[in-house]
Amino acid sequence: MSTAFTTADKIWSNVNLASFNPASNKPYGLMENQAIAVSDGVITAIEPASIMDEGQFSAEVIDCAGRWMTPGLIDCHTHLVFGGSRAAEFEMRLKGVPYEEIARKGGGILSTVKATRQASEQELYDLALPRLQSMMREGVTTIEVKSGYGLTVEDELKLLRVARRLGNEFPVRVVTTLLGAHALPPEYKDDADAYIDLVCEEMIPVAAAEKLADAVDVFCEGIGFSTDQCERVYRAAAKHGLAIKAHAEQLSDLKGSVIAARHGALSVDHLEYLADEDAAALAETGTVAVLLPGAFYFLRETKLPPMDALRSAGVKMALATDFNPGTSPFTSLRMMMNMGCTLFRMTPEETLAGTTCFAADALGLSDQAGRIEVGLAADLVLWDISHPAELAYQVGVNSVWQRIVAGEIANV
């Protein structure tokens, strides 16, 4: 018997694993009828459950009665912290009001920027908390939170501070991303280069110095920022030791994904307009393709990401909510898994990998989370299901039996 079981803090026994551990060499990384030992928040051993017949254990033993366990779900692309609501704008669009008119009346992203700037840190925290709780109730144990609705140095830092506070006060791992280059603020409406100067020379240095950001993101698009401007942001991020990510190829093919990959991007996100031949560039650098079916659905898009090309090239495909007030107001990662299947033609196994092991890769956490493997964090979910495919198949029924963060049961 492994000494890890005799010295463990907790043991989960009689459990079936969708581990995504490559050593399994089975779909979902299946490992049936197992026992897992955890100490100090880390998985220390995985053995057949029959090991529990071999002796006495001082650890707390949880009999899982044949339930299924997965890695904790990871939502690797969200805009969780913002002020205001865009529900009225949603209604206007459905009544046929053109976006240009909505914008003239104060709608669009700048309405969220205005509301976010006016809100205090406490108000933003109070707004973000129920959103986060709804995600945790569905089994999320790690979430990435982007800024991007302040568009001044102080307001962007305000959003990042709220995100850090949420991670410090609740049993969830929060990864923060500075998205200063999200949109052009009204103060710089005629001078995008000057705003990029602000992002590179003031925003990124102070976010890095105060350890408020783990990564830097950009919106590389015709209505966002040019590839040259985005490269300036990438270089500034690298100078200050921050990882890079990119919103790219959502509305057009600017080759933003290829350029971001060349700069070592952890992920490129959206990708509806990614050219088939550019998938190889992502595979070559290990850059993860983060697919966002919520925005595709909400905006009634029709052009799918190049799924066959991504698969053929061997690109890792993650899946996330893109939770935000304007284009994907959904906190349900389980619903995104279903949409990944129904809209993007993914398999249930691909969607679960996309919200566990590949989502961890997209956040630079592959050595910490996303798989059930000795040496990784015991961030896990125990489900009342008969097969892992149910997680993408059914939406709206809470199947979480236990949510486990750093080895502690942390149900919401």
C-alpha positions as CSV (number, residue, x, y, z in Angstrom):
1,M,0.0,0.0,0.0
2,S,1.2,3.5,-0.8
3,T,2.2,5.5,2.3
4,A,0.2,8.3,0.7
5,F,-2.9,6.6,1.8
6,T,-1.8,6.1,5.4
7,T,-0.7,9.7,5.7
8,A,-3.5,11.3,3.7
9,D,-5.8,14.1,5.0
10,K,-8.7,12.8,3.0
11,I,-9.5,9.8,0.8
12,W,-12.2,9.6,-1.8
13,S,-13.0,5.9,-2.5
14,N,-15.2,3.9,-4.8
15,V,-15.2,6.6,-7.4
16,N,-15.0,6.5,-11.2
17,L,-12.7,9.1,-12.7
18,A,-12.9,11.1,-15.9
19,S,-9.3,12.0,-15.2
20,F,-8.0,13.3,-18.6
21,N,-4.7,11.8,-17.4
22,P,-2.8,10.8,-20.5
23,A,-1.6,7.7,-18.8
24,S,-5.1,6.3,-18.8
25,N,-5.1,6.0,-22.6
26,K,-8.9,5.7,-22.6
27,P,-11.7,8.2,-23.6
28,Y,-12.1,10.9,-21.0
29,G,-9.0,9.4,-19.3
30,L,-11.5,6.9,-17.7
31,M,-10.3,5.1,-14.5
32,E,-13.1,3.1,-12.9
33,N,-13.5,2.1,-9.2
34,Q,-10.6,4.1,-7.8
35,A,-9.5,5.6,-4.6
36,I,-7.8,9.0,-4.4
37,A,-5.5,10.2,-1.5
38,V,-5.2,14.0,-0.9
39,S,-2.8,15.8,1.5
40,D,-2.2,19.5,1.9
41,G,-4.6,20.2,-1.1
42,V,-2.6,18.0,-3.5
43,I,-3.4,14.6,-5.0
44,T,-0.8,12.2,-3.6
45,A,-2.0,8.8,-4.8
46,I,-4.5,7.1,-7.1
47,E,-5.1,3.4,-6.7
48,P,-7.8,0.8,-7.3
49,A,-10.5,1.1,-4.6
50,S,-9.6,-2.4,-3.4
51,I,-6.7,-0.9,-1.6
52,M,-9.2,0.2,1.0
53,D,-9.6,-3.4,2.2
54,E,-5.9,-3.5,3.2
55,G,-5.9,-1.7,6.5
56,Q,-7.0,1.2,8.7
57,F,-6.8,4.8,7.7
58,S,-6.6,7.8,9.9
59,A,-7.8,10.1,7.1
60,E,-11.4,11.1,6.5
61,V,-12.7,8.6,4.0
62,I,-15.5,9.6,1.6
63,D,-17.4,6.7,0.0
64,C,-18.4,8.0,-3.4
65,A,-20.8,5.0,-4.0
66,G,-19.7,4.7,-7.7
67,R,-20.2,8.4,-8.6
68,W,-18.2,10.1,-11.2
69,M,-15.4,12.6,-10.5
70,T,-13.9,15.1,-12.9
71,P,-11.3,17.8,-12.6
72,G,-12.8,21.0,-11.4
73,L,-14.3,22.9,-14.2
74,I,-12.3,25.9,-15.5
75,D,-13.9,28.9,-17.1
76,C,-10.9,30.3,-19.0
77,H,-12.5,33.5,-20.5
78,T,-14.9,35.8,-18.6
79,H,-15.5,39.5,-18.1
80,L,-17.0,38.9,-14.7
81,V,-16.6,42.3,-13.1
82,F,-18.6,45.3,-14.6
83,G,-21.3,47.8,-13.8
84,G,-24.7,48.4,-15.3
85,S,-26.9,46.2,-17.5
86,R,-27.5,45.9,-21.2
87,A,-30.9,44.3,-21.0
88,A,-32.7,47.3,-22.5
89,E,-30.3,47.4,-25.4
90,F,-31.0,43.7,-25.9
91,E,-34.7,44.4,-26.1
92,M,-34.1,47.3,-28.5
93,R,-32.1,45.1,-30.9
94,L,-34.9,42.5,-30.9
95,K,-37.3,45.2,-31.9
96,G,-35.1,46.1,-34.9
97,V,-33.3,49.2,-33.7
98,P,-29.9,49.3,-35.5
99,Y,-26.8,49.1,-33.4
100,E,-25.7,52.6,-34.7
101,E,-28.8,54.1,-33.2
102,I,-28.4,52.2,-30.0
103,A,-24.8,53.6,-29.7
104,R,-26.0,57.1,-30.4
105,K,-28.4,56.8,-27.5
106,G,-25.6,55.8,-25.2
107,G,-25.7,52.0,-25.7
108,G,-23.0,49.6,-26.6
109,I,-19.8,48.8,-24.8
110,L,-19.3,52.5,-23.8
111,S,-22.5,52.3,-21.7
112,T,-20.9,49.5,-19.7
113,V,-17.7,51.6,-19.4
114,K,-19.7,54.6,-18.1
115,A,-21.5,52.4,-15.5
116,T,-18.3,50.7,-14.5
117,R,-16.4,53.9,-14.0
118,Q,-19.2,55.3,-11.8
119,A,-19.3,52.2,-9.6
120,S,-17.2,51.8,-6.5
121,E,-15.1,48.8,-5.9
122,Q,-17.6,47.6,-3.3
123,E,-20.5,48.0,-5.7
124,L,-18.6,46.1,-8.4
125,Y,-17.8,43.3,-5.9
126,D,-21.4,43.1,-4.9
127,L,-22.5,42.8,-8.5
128,A,-19.8,40.2,-9.4
129,L,-20.4,37.9,-6.4
130,P,-23.7,36.3,-7.4
131,R,-22.3,35.8,-10.9
132,L,-19.3,33.9,-9.4
133,Q,-21.5,31.9,-7.0
134,S,-23.7,30.7,-9.9
135,M,-20.6,29.5,-11.7
136,M,-19.2,27.7,-8.6
137,R,-22.5,26.0,-8.0
138,E,-22.1,24.4,-11.4
139,G,-18.7,23.0,-10.5
140,V,-16.3,25.7,-11.5
141,T,-13.2,25.7,-9.4
142,T,-11.0,28.1,-11.5
143,I,-12.1,31.2,-13.4
144,E,-10.3,33.8,-15.4
145,V,-11.5,37.4,-14.9
146,K,-10.6,40.1,-17.5
147,S,-10.8,43.8,-16.9
148,G,-11.6,45.9,-19.9
149,Y,-14.6,48.1,-18.9
150,G,-12.7,50.8,-17.2
151,L,-10.3,52.0,-19.9
152,T,-8.4,54.3,-17.6
153,V,-5.4,53.2,-15.5
154,E,-7.3,53.6,-12.2
155,D,-10.5,52.0,-13.4
156,E,-8.8,49.0,-14.9
157,L,-6.9,48.5,-11.7
158,K,-10.1,48.8,-9.8
159,L,-11.6,45.9,-11.8
160,L,-8.5,43.7,-11.2
161,R,-8.6,44.5,-7.5
162,V,-12.2,43.2,-7.3
163,A,-11.2,40.1,-9.1
164,R,-8.3,39.4,-6.8
165,R,-10.5,40.0,-3.7
166,L,-13.0,37.4,-5.0
167,G,-10.3,34.9,-5.3
168,N,-9.0,35.7,-1.8
169,E,-12.3,35.5,-0.1
170,F,-13.9,32.5,-1.8
171,P,-12.9,28.9,-2.5
172,V,-12.1,29.4,-6.2
173,R,-8.9,30.0,-8.1
174,V,-9.1,33.4,-9.9
175,V,-6.7,34.2,-12.7
176,T,-6.7,37.9,-13.7
177,T,-6.1,39.4,-17.1
178,L,-5.6,43.0,-18.0
179,L,-7.7,43.8,-21.1
180,G,-6.9,47.5,-21.3
181,A,-6.9,47.2,-25.1
182,H,-10.6,46.2,-25.2
183,A,-12.1,49.2,-26.8
184,L,-11.2,52.8,-27.5
185,P,-12.4,55.1,-24.7
186,P,-14.2,58.3,-25.6
187,E,-11.2,60.4,-24.4
188,Y,-9.1,58.9,-27.2
189,K,-11.7,58.4,-29.9
190,D,-9.5,60.1,-32.5
191,D,-6.1,58.7,-31.4
192,A,-5.9,55.0,-30.9
193,D,-2.1,55.0,-30.9
194,A,-2.0,57.4,-28.0
195,Y,-4.3,55.1,-26.0
196,I,-2.1,52.2,-26.8
197,D,0.8,54.3,-25.4
198,L,-1.2,54.6,-22.2
199,V,-1.8,50.9,-22.0
200,C,1.8,50.0,-22.7
201,E,3.6,52.7,-20.7
202,E,1.3,53.1,-17.7
203,M,-1.4,50.5,-17.4
204,I,0.7,47.4,-17.9
205,P,3.7,48.5,-15.7
206,V,1.5,49.4,-12.7
207,A,-0.7,46.2,-13.0
208,A,2.5,44.1,-13.1
209,A,4.1,46.0,-10.2
210,E,1.1,45.6,-8.0
211,K,0.7,42.0,-9.0
212,L,-2.9,42.5,-10.1
213,A,-2.6,40.8,-13.5
214,D,-1.4,37.4,-14.6
215,A,-1.8,38.1,-18.3
216,V,-2.6,40.8,-20.8
217,D,-5.2,40.5,-23.5
218,V,-6.2,42.6,-26.6
219,F,-9.1,42.9,-28.9
220,C,-7.5,42.5,-32.3
221,E,-10.2,43.4,-34.8
222,G,-11.3,46.1,-37.2
223,I,-13.5,47.7,-34.6
224,G,-10.8,47.1,-32.0
225,F,-7.1,47.5,-32.4
226,S,-4.8,46.8,-35.4
227,T,-2.2,44.0,-35.4
228,D,0.6,46.5,-35.1
229,Q,-1.0,48.1,-32.0
230,C,-1.6,44.6,-30.5
231,E,2.1,43.7,-31.0
232,R,3.1,46.8,-29.1
233,V,0.9,45.5,-26.2
234,Y,2.5,42.0,-26.4
235,R,6.0,43.5,-26.2
236,A,5.0,45.6,-23.2
237,A,3.5,42.6,-21.5
238,A,6.5,40.4,-22.1
239,K,8.8,43.2,-20.8
240,H,6.9,43.1,-17.5
241,G,6.7,39.3,-17.2
242,L,3.0,38.9,-18.1
243,A,1.5,36.2,-20.3
244,I,-0.4,37.2,-23.4
245,K,-3.8,36.3,-24.8
246,A,-5.9,37.7,-27.7
247,H,-9.5,38.1,-28.8
248,A,-9.0,37.4,-32.5
249,E,-10.7,36.4,-35.8
250,Q,-14.2,37.0,-34.3
251,L,-15.4,39.2,-37.1
252,S,-12.7,39.1,-39.7
253,D,-9.4,37.5,-40.6
254,L,-6.7,39.9,-39.7
255,K,-4.2,37.1,-38.9
256,G,-4.3,38.3,-35.3
257,S,-4.2,34.7,-34.0
258,V,-1.1,33.8,-36.0
259,I,0.7,37.0,-34.8
260,A,-0.3,36.3,-31.2
261,A,0.9,32.8,-31.4
262,R,4.3,34.0,-32.7
263,H,4.5,36.1,-29.5
264,G,3.9,33.0,-27.4
265,A,0.2,33.6,-26.6
266,L,-1.3,31.1,-24.2
267,S,-4.6,31.3,-26.1
268,V,-6.4,33.0,-28.9
269,D,-10.1,33.3,-28.4
270,H,-13.3,33.3,-30.6
271,L,-11.7,32.3,-34.0
272,E,-14.8,32.1,-36.2
273,Y,-12.9,33.7,-39.1
274,L,-9.6,31.8,-38.6
275,A,-8.4,30.5,-41.9
276,D,-8.0,26.8,-42.2
277,E,-4.3,27.0,-43.0
278,D,-3.6,29.1,-39.9
279,A,-4.6,26.3,-37.5
280,A,-1.1,24.8,-38.0
281,A,0.5,28.0,-36.5
282,L,-1.4,27.5,-33.3
283,A,-0.5,23.8,-33.1
284,E,3.2,24.6,-33.7
285,T,3.4,27.0,-30.7
286,G,1.0,25.1,-28.4
287,T,-1.4,28.1,-28.4
288,V,-4.9,27.1,-27.2
289,A,-8.0,27.9,-29.3
290,V,-10.6,29.1,-26.9
291,L,-14.1,28.7,-28.4
292,L,-16.9,30.9,-27.2
293,P,-20.3,29.5,-28.4
294,G,-22.3,31.9,-26.1
295,A,-21.3,34.9,-28.1
296,F,-21.8,33.0,-31.4
297,Y,-25.4,32.2,-30.2
298,F,-26.3,35.5,-28.7
299,L,-25.1,37.5,-31.8
300,R,-26.8,35.0,-34.2
301,E,-23.6,34.4,-36.0
302,T,-23.5,31.9,-38.8
303,K,-19.8,31.4,-39.5
304,L,-18.4,28.5,-37.4
305,P,-14.8,28.3,-36.3
306,P,-12.8,26.0,-38.5
307,M,-13.4,22.9,-36.4
308,D,-12.1,20.3,-38.8
309,A,-8.9,22.3,-39.4
310,L,-8.3,22.7,-35.7
311,R,-8.8,19.0,-35.1
312,S,-6.6,18.0,-38.0
313,A,-3.8,20.3,-36.9
314,G,-4.0,18.9,-33.3
315,V,-4.8,22.3,-31.8
316,K,-6.0,22.1,-28.2
317,M,-9.6,23.5,-28.0
318,A,-10.9,25.0,-24.8
319,L,-14.4,26.2,-24.2
320,A,-15.6,29.2,-22.0
321,T,-18.6,31.3,-21.2
322,D,-17.2,34.7,-22.3
323,F,-19.6,36.0,-19.7
324,N,-20.1,39.7,-20.4
325,P,-23.0,42.1,-20.5
326,G,-23.1,42.8,-24.3
327,T,-22.5,39.6,-26.2
328,S,-22.7,36.6,-23.9
329,P,-24.6,37.3,-20.7
330,F,-24.4,33.6,-19.5
331,T,-22.7,32.3,-16.4
332,S,-23.4,28.6,-17.2
333,L,-20.3,26.7,-18.4
334,R,-22.5,23.6,-18.6
335,M,-24.7,25.4,-21.1
336,M,-21.5,26.3,-23.1
337,M,-20.7,22.6,-23.2
338,N,-24.1,21.8,-24.7
339,M,-23.7,24.6,-27.2
340,G,-20.2,23.4,-28.1
341,C,-21.9,20.1,-29.1
342,T,-25.0,21.5,-30.8
343,L,-23.5,24.6,-32.4
344,F,-19.9,23.8,-33.0
345,R,-20.3,20.0,-33.5
346,M,-17.9,19.1,-30.7
347,T,-18.2,15.8,-28.9
348,P,-19.1,15.6,-25.2
349,E,-15.5,14.4,-24.5
350,E,-14.1,17.4,-26.4
351,T,-16.3,19.8,-24.4
352,L,-15.2,18.3,-21.1
353,A,-11.6,18.4,-22.0
354,G,-12.2,22.0,-23.2
355,T,-13.4,23.0,-19.7
356,T,-10.8,21.1,-17.8
357,C,-7.3,20.1,-19.1
358,F,-7.2,22.4,-22.2
359,A,-8.8,25.3,-20.3
360,A,-5.9,24.9,-17.8
361,D,-3.5,25.1,-20.7
362,A,-5.2,28.3,-21.8
363,L,-4.4,29.9,-18.4
364,G,-0.9,28.5,-18.1
365,L,-2.0,26.2,-15.3
366,S,-1.3,22.8,-16.9
367,D,1.2,21.9,-14.1
368,Q,-1.4,22.7,-11.4
369,A,-4.9,21.9,-12.5
370,G,-7.2,20.5,-15.2
371,R,-6.5,16.8,-14.7
372,I,-6.8,14.2,-12.0
373,E,-3.2,13.2,-11.6
374,V,-0.7,12.8,-8.7
375,G,1.0,16.0,-7.9
376,L,-1.7,18.3,-9.2
377,A,-4.1,20.3,-7.0
378,A,-7.1,18.5,-5.6
379,D,-9.6,20.8,-7.5
380,L,-12.3,18.3,-8.3
381,V,-16.0,17.8,-8.8
382,L,-18.0,14.7,-7.8
383,W,-21.1,14.3,-9.9
384,D,-24.4,12.4,-9.6
385,I,-24.3,11.2,-13.1
386,S,-24.1,7.8,-14.9
387,H,-21.6,8.9,-17.5
388,P,-19.4,12.0,-18.2
389,A,-21.3,12.7,-21.4
390,E,-24.3,13.8,-19.3
391,L,-22.4,17.0,-18.4
392,A,-22.8,18.3,-22.0
393,Y,-26.1,16.5,-22.6
394,Q,-28.3,18.0,-19.9
395,V,-28.6,21.6,-18.9
396,G,-30.3,23.1,-15.9
397,V,-30.2,20.2,-13.5
398,N,-27.5,20.7,-10.8
399,S,-25.6,17.3,-10.7
400,V,-22.8,18.5,-8.4
401,W,-22.6,16.2,-5.3
402,Q,-19.3,17.7,-4.0
403,R,-17.2,20.6,-5.3
404,I,-13.6,20.2,-3.9
405,V,-11.0,23.0,-3.9
406,A,-7.5,22.4,-2.7
407,G,-8.7,19.2,-1.1
408,E,-11.5,20.8,0.9
409,I,-15.2,20.2,0.2
410,A,-16.4,23.7,-0.9
411,N,-20.1,23.4,-2.0
412,V,-21.8,26.7,-2.5
